[in-house]
């Protein structure tokens, strides 16, 4: 089979010798990588993969494909022939694992069953073959426990309670201290639990076990936790999962056996070295579940040097082959090393930037590929504050720094409470002995996660890193009591549910109370307070600096800022802004100037109105002079007054009370009464769709011309001072070209007057916002009068969807996200099918009319990573966003320009 040619989908089962790493769509990530390792000659237990196509048929029809059973039987026969024994035979049974494996890693979100093939008869044969009765009965109780929970839907707590009782009766604390006789009794107890809870006996037929487990894995694709995880990680719901059937190798055969997880680099920091966890006499689920504390992988060198040296060699082979950080699962069976899985490993944001630059330096990847190894979301995480090292703190524990960040919140001890309190506006830290996949919704809701068990490869650590959540694991000195909802710290102090705690995912430290935070070094770099190459420069800053340089060299999209004053403009410029894409002039009318606006509204005559406008003119001009000075040499797009005037007036209820009180006291209230009448006159049922934007400029004579004059005079003043002002005037809420033509004619006249009065030549571009569906649909006509378009995607989203952002986000967005109607809020990431199609159509129509039409976007979508890729695709010239999102937009613009050359990294 050709390596790059995808097999025909009519075939539903592939041996590990048949696939390769490029077939993740068909074989899932786990199956594709098991095949790749097999092809590389690495020690992989034989097995086969059931494709995602089989899963899709099963999920759509409710039954497996007709051909699947025969294909599975044929591959099982081949596996049995290769292994020299039959599945579940009485004397020397072949045992297999049945494991999920979707295209994208979903750690712990779907189901796995180990030790399939054990029964009351074959357990005896396994004991005899292994020469270890305890091992056989331990494997059997694990099968019943996993099968009962995963396949038959039995509450897992019932098995845990029975295991705890067995350990208590034996007066031991870990399951490895239970002997064969204890485990035999436990098997009997587990079978009774299955019979009572599932209404059937545990199946003794090994093929029935395997077939039921395969269906359970298919079903787990649509399990609640899997769907929640996919929504969180934006993984498509229609991919389905592959199923991997692999011959079992055993890490629980005694002290010369074990299981572990290894990383070719530290997934928390990106540093090279020996990173991972190892657990003697255990099966793989024990490591990721965090129920037993592991030893560092480096200790394997003393425990089993031969396996350690072989593992180090394999890790180097895999990293060079995949050209990335690899996450590896392995088992040692009586001194024999077996590779059970490899994948491109999840990593923290800081590790992602460090590893990308390291791999460039090693010559494994180029700049283009490096940009695909980092994301804007990761960069945003690195800009979050960190704890102040100089603050007075009360440290009460320290665990493993599993996922960095500074998280402060109220301690909660279960996922339900975390979600409930979070929805009420509380910031919480989820505290558990160890997390499991059922805790996912609580982990999403929490600011951070703290566990007393587990390591860097436990469920909590892996999932937290994937989500960018702060996490501290394995803080053993903390005694977590989830039933009593409390945590006891060294010294006897008790942290009750609701008490504030702080956790540092970079150091692993746990503190009582709230620890103050300081800006991150990455923000200090963008602010110009930390310089790459300096002796004290942070290593992470060096990596970010290099990646930003890569992005700036590659990107086509320019990045501007949404900024309304000189202070914001200067900050934006430090962050790399290439101009201002949106200056909202309405923000200049607040504060002390509100009274001047009231005068304008209350003006009964043209004389009064012109007096009010003359009073505002010099103030507006001063604003613009400062803005042009801050952005000298760069474009500044100034939007004329946009919101409805009632926003500048007092609240109608409050004003009515004032008037009523004045009348009852017979006090002078003429001005308040006139103001109240004006408020009533301007009152609208839906002001966002009423008298605002260009409509306001046409209804109130002189308002827009005053602003245009202020802009022109400010530009002329800067030019006379040898500055280089590049003003662009933007008309808001245009729905028809006639509106724009009228305002433009007036603006051109004002600019000509200023040029004549100052003797200065001014080149002020005039354009419009495209924020109404009609404007998008008639963009070809509007372009006749506009030199540029700026898509106001906030308002365009509201008008396309027909809902008010201020109202709907609090009312039904949560339900829509939970039900999967929205994968993400359309105000966060642009709705490509609806709003996006209008943007695309308007851009194309506008440029047909005016080929040199400049196109930008000034809604907050301009700083959203996924949206930036869309704007690059449709051919916009720039995006504009708030100052702190500029670095994210720059990075994503670079990634967008190189996406076709990069790989699909998640």
N, C-alpha and C positions, 0 to 999 in steps of 0.2 A: 504493500500500500504506500502510495506517495505521501511524504511527510506533511505536505501542505494541502492535500486534497481531502476534503471532509467526506467520511464514509456515507453511503446511502442510508437514509434514516429508517428504511424498512428493517434494518438489522437493529435489534434492541439490546444485544449483549455483546461485550467485547472483552477478550482476555487482556490481562495486563500487558502482554507482549504485543498487542495490536495497536495501542493508541500512542499519543504523545502529548506534550504540554500545550500544544496549540489547539487542542480539541476540547477546551473547557466548556464551550456551549453544549456539546454533546455528552461528554463524559463527566462534567462537573470538575471543579478545581482539584478535588482529592483524587478522583479517578485518573484525570489527565496527568497529574504529577506522579502517581504511582506507576503509570505506564512509562513516563519519562525516566524515572529512576530505574525501572526494570531494563529499559533500553540502554541505560548507562552502565549496566552490569553491577549495580549496587544490590546488596542483600535485601530483597523485598519478598515477603511470603507470597506464594502464588495465589492468584485469585482472579476475579472478573468483575466487570462493571456493567450495571443495568443503566441504560441511557436516560437522559432527561426527556427524550421523546416518549419513552414508555410511561414516565411519570405524567406527562401532559395528557396522554390518551387515558390513563387511569383517572386523572382528576376531572377530565371532561365527560367521560362516559360512566364513571362510577365502577368500572371494572378494568382489570389489566388487559392489555392487547391479547388477542387470541393466540398469537405465536409466541408469547413471552414464556409460558410454562415450558414448552418444548425446548426453547433456546436455553433457558436456565438449566434444564435437565441435561442437555448436551454439554454445557460448560461445567456443570457439577461432575458429570462422568469423567470429563477430561481432567478436572482437578483431582478427583479421587485416584485416577490412574497415575497421575504425577506424584501424588503423596503416598501411594501404595496402601491406602486404607479408605474405608467408606465413612460417610457422614453418620456419626452416632452409633457405629457398630459396637457390639458389646465388649469385645476383647481389647481393641486398640482404636478408640474412636477418633475420626477426623472431626475437629471442631472448627467452626467458622465464626467470624464477626460479620454483622450486617450494619453498615455505617452509611450515613447520609453524606452528600457531597455536592453542593450547588456550585454554580459558576463562580460566585463570589463567596468568600469566607463568611460564615454566619456562626461564630463560635458558640456551641452549646444550645443553639436555637432549635435544632432538629434532633431526631432520635438516633440512637445507637444501641445495639444489643450485642453483647459479647458472649462467648462460650456456647453458642448454639450447637446442639447435637448432644448435650448432656441429658441423661435421663436416669431413672432409678437403676437401670441396668448398666448403662455405659459409664456411670460414675465409678463403678467398681473396676471396670477395665482401665479407665484413666488412672486410677490409684495404683493399679498393678503395673501398668506400663511406665508410669513416672516414678514408681517406687516411693511414693509420698501420698499417704492417705489424706493428710490434712489439706494438701494442695487441691486434691480432687474435690473434696467436699466444700472447700472455700470457693472453688470455681463454680460449683453447682448452685450454692446459695446466691452467688452473684448473678447467675443466669436467671434464677427465679425472681430475684429482686428487680432486675432491669426489665425482664420480660413482663412481669406483673404490672410495673408502673407504665412502661412504654407502650406495650401492645394491648394489655387488657384493661388499662385505665385505673388500676388500683392506686389509692393514695400512697405516695412514697413514704409519708411519715409513719405509716403503719409498719413498714419494714424497718425503718430506722429505730422506732420504739422497741421492736422485738430484738434488734441487734444490741441496743443499749441495755436491755434487760439481761441478755445473755452475758454481756461484759460485766454488768453489776453482780450477777450471780457468781461469776468466776473471780470477782474482785480485781478486774484488770481495766485499763483505760483505753487500750487500742485493740483493734480487731485481730492483729497479728499474734496476740497473746492467747487467742482462743485456740483450743486443740481440736483434733479431728472429731472426738466425741461431742464436743460442744457444737461444732458446725453441723454434725448430723442432726442433732436436735433442732438446730436453727432451720435446717432445710425442711424438717417436718412442720415446724411452726409456720414458715413462709408458705408452704403448700396449703395449709389450712386457711391462711389469710387470703390466698388467691381464690380458693373454693368459696369462701364466705363472701368476698367482695365482688368477684367476677361472675359468680354463679356457675363456674365450671372448674374442672380439674386442670392443673398445669399439664399442658400437652406432653406426652411421652414420645410421640412420633417426631423424629428430628426434621423430616421434610416439612411437616406442618409448622414446626417452630420457625423454620427459615422462611416459608411462604408468608406466614402471618407477620413476621418481622419486616419483610420487604414491603408489605402493604402499609404497615405502621409508619415506616420511613416516608413513603409516598404521602400518607395522610399528614405527617408532621409538617410538610411544606405549608399547609394552610392552618397550622396551629396558631393560637393567639399570639404566643411569644414570637414565632417566626414572622408573622405578618407585622407585628409592632416593630420588630428589628428592621425589617425591610423598609417600612415607612421612615424610620429614623435615619437609615443609611441610604435612602433613595435607591433601593434595589428594585428593579421591575418585578411585578407579581406574577408574570406569565412565563418565567424561565423554567420552573420546575426543578427538582433535585434528582441527581443520579443516585444510585445505590451501589455500594461497593461490598462485595462478598469476598472476604479474605480469610485464608487459612490462619487459624489462631497460633500465635506464639505466646509463651507464658512468662510473664515477669514475676509471678507469685510462686515460683518453684523453690524458693529458699534464698539464703543470703548471697548466692552466686548469680541470682536473677534480680531483675528490677526493671523499672520503666522510667522514662524521662522525657523532658522537652528541652530542646536546645535552640539557641539563636546564634547565627553567625556573627552578629554584632549585638550590642546592648539595645533592645528595642526602646528603652527609656531615654538613653542619652545619645545613642549612635556610635559610642566608642567601640573600638575593636577589642576583642578579648574573648574569654571563655564565659559565656552567659547561659544560664539555664538551671533547671532543677532536676534532681534525681531522687528516686525513692526505691530502696531495696525491697525485695519481696512484695511487689505490688503490681496491679494492673493499671493501664493508662488512665482510666477514669479517676483513680485515686489522686493523681497529680493535679489534673485540671479542676477537680471538685474542691480541692483545698481542705479535705477532711483530715489529712495527715500532713504535718509539716515536713517539707522536703529538706534535702541537703543541697548546697550549691553544686553545680555540675563539676566544678573543679575538683571536688572531693572524689569523683569517680576515678581519678588517676591513682589514688591510694587504694580504692576498693577493687578495681579491675583495670590494671594499666593496659592490657592488651586491647580490651574493648574501647577504652578511652582513646588510645592512639588511633585506632581504626576510625572512631567517630570523628576525631579532629580532621583526619584526612578526607573523610566523606564530606564534612562541612565545608572544607576548602573547595572541594570539587563542585559541590552544589552552588556555592556563592559565585564561583567563576563561571559556572554554566548559566545560571539565571541572572547573573550580573546585578544582584540585589541582596539585601538582607533576607535570609531564609529562616523560616520557623520550621523546626524539625521535631517529629515525634518518633521515639525509638523504644525498643524493648530489648533487654538482654535475657536470653534464656539459657541458663547454665553456661555462661561464658560465651554464648553465640550472639552477636549483635544483629538485630533486624531493624530495617527502616520501615516505619508504618505510615509516614506521611511527610511531605514537605510542601511548603507554600511560601509565596512572598509574604513576609511577616508584617503584621500590623505594628505600627510604631508611633511614638509620640511626635508631636509637631517639631520639637527641637531635633529629635533624632532624624526625622525626614530630611531636614535641611543639611544637617551634618553629613549624613550618609550620601546624599546626592553629590555634594562637593567632593567627598572622599573618593567616590567611584569615578568622578571625572579625573581627579588627580592620579588614580591608579590606571587610567586609560581603559577602563571597562565600559564606560559610556561617554557620550559627548554632551555638549551643552543642551542640545535639543531634547535628548532623552532625559537629562537631568531635570528640565522644567516639567516633565510629566511625572516626576517622582515627588513633587511638592504641590500643595494647593493653597489657594487663597484662604480657605477656612483654617488651614494649619497656621498660616501667617497671622491671621486674626487672633488665634489662641496665644501665639507668642507675644502679642501686644497687650495681653491681660496683665493687670498689676500682680505683684508678688509681695510676700510678707516683708515687713520692715525689720531687718536684722538688728537694728538698734532699739527696737521697742522692748518694753518690759513685758516678759511673757512668763507663763507658768506651764512648762512642759510636763506632761504626765505620761508620755509613752513615745515609743518610736518603733515603726515597722519598716517594711520594705517600700522604698519609693517606686511605686508601680506606674504612676501616670502623673506628670507634673502639673503644678498649678497651686494657687492659694485659695482654699475654699473655707468659707465661714458659714455656719448655719446651726439650726437647732437639731440636736440629736433625735433621730427617730429610729425605731427598731424593726419596722416592717415596711414593705413596699406600699401597702394600702395607705398607711399613715403618711408616707412620703408624698404620694400623689395627692392625697386630700389636703394636706397642709400647703403644698406647693401651689395648688389651685386657689388657695385662699390668700396667696401672696407671700407666704412664709418661705424663707430660704432654709433648706434642711440638709443635714448630712445623714446619709443612710448608714447605720451601724449594724453590722451582722457578724456572727462568728465566721461564716463564709457565705458568699452569695451562690445562687444557682440560677438557671435560666428563668425560673418563675419570678425572679426579682427584677426583671428587665424594666418594667414600667416604673418601678421605684428608683432604679438607677438613672433613668432618663430624667425623672423629676428632680432628683437631688443635685445639689451643688457639687457634692463629692461623695466618695464611698470610703468607708473605713471597715476593715475586717481584722479579726484577731487571729485568723488562720490563713494559710495559703501563701503563695509567693508570686514572683513575677509572671508565672505561667498559669496561675489560677484563673478561674472563670472571671472573678472581679477584675483582675488586672488586664486580661486580654480584652474584655468588652469595654472597660473604661478607656483604654488606650485607643480603641477603635472609634469611640464616641468623643474623644478629647475631654473626658471628665477627669478631674483630680481624683487620685486613688492612693490610699495607703493600705497595704495588705500585711498580714502576718504580724500584727502588733501583739505578740504573745502575752505581754505583761498586763494587757487589758482584759478583764474578765467580763464578757458580754453575756447578759442574761436577757434573752429576747422575750421570755414569758413574763418576766417582772418589769420589762421595759426599762432596763437600767444597765449601766456599765460601771464596774468598780475599777479604779485606777490604783497604782502603787501608793501605799500610804493609807489606803482605806477610803479615800474620798469616792463618793458615789455620784455619777452623772445620771440624772433622771431624764426621762424623755421630755424634750422641750428646753433643756439647758443648752446654752451656746457653747460650741466647740469650734476649733480651727484645726485644719489639717494641711500639711505642706507636702504635696506630692513630689516635690523635688528633693526633699531631704528625708521624708518618711516621718517627720516629727508631728506629734499630736499635742495640742494645747487646750487648756481650759479657757473659756471666754473668747472674746473677739480680738484677734491680732490685727493691728493696722497694716495697711498695704502701701506700697510705693510703686512708682512706674516701672515697667519692665525695661531691661537694657535695650530691647529692640526698639521701644518707643523713644528711649533716650538717643539711640542711633539716628532714628528718623528726625528727631528734633535737633540733631547736630551737637548733642552733648557727649556723645561717645564716638570715637573715630576709629574705624577699622585700620589695623596696622599699628596702632599705638601699643605701648608695652602693656597697658592695663585693659586692652580691648577684650571683651568677652568672646570666647571661641564661637559661640552661637551667632553673635553679631557679625563675625567674619563670614560665616556661612550664609547668613541672610543677605549681607552686602553683595556677595558674589552672585547669589541667585537673582537678586534684583538687577544686577548688571547684565546677567544673561537675558532676563526678561526684557529689559529696556532695549537691548540690541535686536531682539527678535520681533518685538511687537509692531503692529501697524497702527492700532488704535492709539490715539492720544488720550490723556487722562486729565480732566479739569476738575475744579472743585465747586461745590455749592458753598458760597461764602457771601456774607452780607456786610462785612465790615473789614477794615484793614487788618485787625488782629487775626481774624480767621484766615484772611487771605495770605498773610505772612506765614502762618502755621502751615497752610496748605502748600505754599511754595517750598517750605522746608521738607515737606513730605513728598515732594516731587510733582506737584501740580503744574500743568502746562497752560494755565490760564484759569479763568472762572467761567464755568458753564451756566451758572445761575446765581445772580444776585437778586434777592427778593426785596424789592424796594419797600414793601409794606412793613418790613421789620424796622425801617427807618422812621416810621410814623408813630412808634410806640413811646412810652415813657412821657417825658415832659411835652412832647409834640402832640400828644393826643388832644389837648385843648385847641391847638391850631386846626386840627382836622374837624373838631366839633364846630369851630367857627365856619369852616368851609361848608359843612352840612347844613348849618342853620342859616346860611346866607340867603336873604330874601331877594336881594338885588344883585345885578351884575357888578356894581361897585364894591359891595361887600365881598362877593366871591373873589374878585380880582385882588382885593386887599389881602384876603386870606392866602391866596396863591403866592402873592409877592412875599409874604412873611415866610412861606415854606421854601421858596426858591433858593435863597442863600444857604440854608441848612442842607438841602439836597445837594447843592453844588459842592459844599465842603465834604460831604460824605464821599462823593465821587472822586474828588481830587485825591483824597487819602487812599481810596481803592486803586486808582490808576497809578499812584506812586508805589504802592505795595506790589502791584502786578506789572510794573513797567516793562514794556516790550512783549507782553503776553496778552492774548485776547481776554476781554471782560464782557460777558453777556449780561446785560441788565434788563430784567423783566419789569415792565411798567406795572403799576399798581394792579393787583390781581384779586384779593378777597373782597367780599361784600362789605359795604361801609358800616353795616351794623356792628361789625367786629370792633370798630373803634368807638362805639357808643356804650354808655352804661347799660347794665342789665335792666330789662324792662320792668321786672318785678321790684327790684331795688329802687329804681327811679320813681315808680308809681307810689311806693310807700313814702319816699321823701316828699313828693308833691302833696300827698294826702296829709302828712303830718304838718307841713308848712301851712296848708289851708286851715287845718283845725286850730292851729296856734295863731292864725292870722298874721303869719310872717311873710315877707316878700319872697316870691318864688317865681317870678316872671321867666327867668332864664331856664330854671328847671322845667317849667311848663312847656316852653318852646322846644326844649330838648326832648321831652316826653312825646310831644306831638311829632317831632321828627323821627323818633324811634318807632312810633306807631306807623308813620307813613312809609318807613323803609322796611317794616317787618315783612318777612316772607316765610311761607310754610317750608320751603326747601331752599335756603339761601345759596347753597353750593351750586344750584342750577338756576340761579336767579340773576340779580343785577350785580355782576362782577366782571372782572377782566375787561375786554375790549368794550363790552356794553357800557360799563361805567365810564370809560373814557369818551364814549360817544354821547352819553346822557349829561355828563357834567362838563360843560365847555371849559376848556383851559387846563383841565387836570393833567392830561397826557402831554400837552404842549409845554406845561411848566416843567415836567420831568425831562422831556427831551431837551429843553433849553438848559436845564441844569447839567445834563450830561455833556452837551456840546460846549458850554462855557468851561466846564471842568477840563475837558479834553484840550480846549484851546489854551487854558492856563498852563497845563502840563507841557504842552508843546513849546510854549514861550519860555518855559523853564528848562528847555532842552530834554524834556522827557519824551517817552515814546508810548503814548496812550493808544490802546487799540480797542475802542469801544464798539460794542454791538448792541443794538436796541431790539428787544424782543417784545412783541405784542401778544398778550395772553388770551386764551379762550376764544380764538378765532374759529368760526364755524362756516364762514363763507368769504370768498375773496373780496367781495364788496366792502366788508368791514375793514379789512386790511388796507385796501386801496384808499379809503377815506383817511384813516389814521396816517398812512404813509405820506399822503399828499401834504397833510398838516406838518408832519415831522420834517419832511424835506424843506418846507418853507422856513421853519424855525432854524434848521441847520444853516441854510443859506444866509439868513439874517445874522447869525452869530459869526459866520465866516466873514461877512462884509464888515461887521462891527469890529472884529479883532484882527482882520487882515491875515487870517490863518486858513489854510486849506485843511478841511476835515474829511476824512473818509470813514463815515459811520455806517456800518452795514445794518440793514433793517430786515428782520425776519420774524418768525412767529413760532409759538408753541403749537405742536400738534397734540392736543389732549382731548379732543372730541371725536367720536366716530365719524361724524360728517366731514370734519377737516381731513381725516385720513382718507376717506372715500373720494374727496374732491381735491386731493393734494396736487394733482396736475394743474388745476386751475389756480390754486393758491400760490403755487410756485411762480406764477407769472409776476406776482407782486412781492415775493419773498426771496431774499438772498441766502437765507439759511432756515432750516427746520430744526427745532429742538423738541424731541418727543417727551412730553410730560406724562410719564407712564403711571404716576400715582393717580392722577385724575382720569387718564385713559382707561385704567383698570376699573375704576369706579363706574364710569359711564358705560363701558362695555358689559360689565357684569350686572350693572343696575343695582349696586348696593353701596351704602355709605361705610367707609372704612371705620370711622369712629364708632359706629353702632354695631356692625356685624362681627368684628373681631371679638368683642366681648360676649356676643349673644350665641352665635351658632358655629363659629369657626372650629372650636374644639371638637364638636360633634362631627363636623364634616371631615376633619383630619382623622378622627378615630374610625370613622366608617370608610375611610379610603376614598371619599369623593375628591378631596384634595390630597395630593402627595405632600404638598407644601403650600403655604399661603400664597395666593397670587400676588399679594403685595410684597412678599419676600423675594420670590423668583418669578420672572415674567411668564405669563400664560402664553406659551408659544403658539398654541393652536388658535386661540382667540385674539387676544391683544397683540401677540406677536405677528399674526397674519396681517393685521392692519398696519403695523409698523413696516413690515416688508413691502406691502402693497403701496403704502404712501411714499416710501423711499424710492421705489422703482418709478412710480408715476411722477414724483417731483423731479427726478433726474432726467426723465424723458423730456420734460418741459424745459428744464434748466440744467444742462449737463454738469455745470460747475457748482451746483447747489451743495452747500455745506450741511452735513447731517450729524446731529448729536442727540444725546439723551440726557435729561437732567433730573429724572425721577430717581428715587433711591435704588432702583434696580441697577443704576449705573455702577454701584459698588458691590453688587451681588455676583459671586463667582460664576455661577451657571449662566446668569443673564448676560454677563460680559461676553461669553462665548457666542451667544446668539447675536449680539450686536456686531461682533466681528464678522460673523457669517453673513449678515444681511448688508454689510458694506458701510456701516456708519463710520464717520471720521473720528468721533471722540465719544467718551462717556464722561459724565460729571457726577460727583458724589460728595458726601461730607468729608472733611479733611482726614479724619482717622481711617477712612476706608480707601484712601488714595493708594497706599502701598498694595492693598489687596487687589485693587483694580489694575494696577500696573503689572503685577505678577500674572494675573489671569489673562490680561491682554497678550502677554508674552506666550503663555501656555496656549491660548487660542490660536496664535499664529503658527504654533508648532504641533498642534494636536494631530494633524494628519501624519506627521512623521513619528509621533510618539506612540507608546503602547497604552493599553487600557489599564490604568493602575487604580486600584481601589484599596 
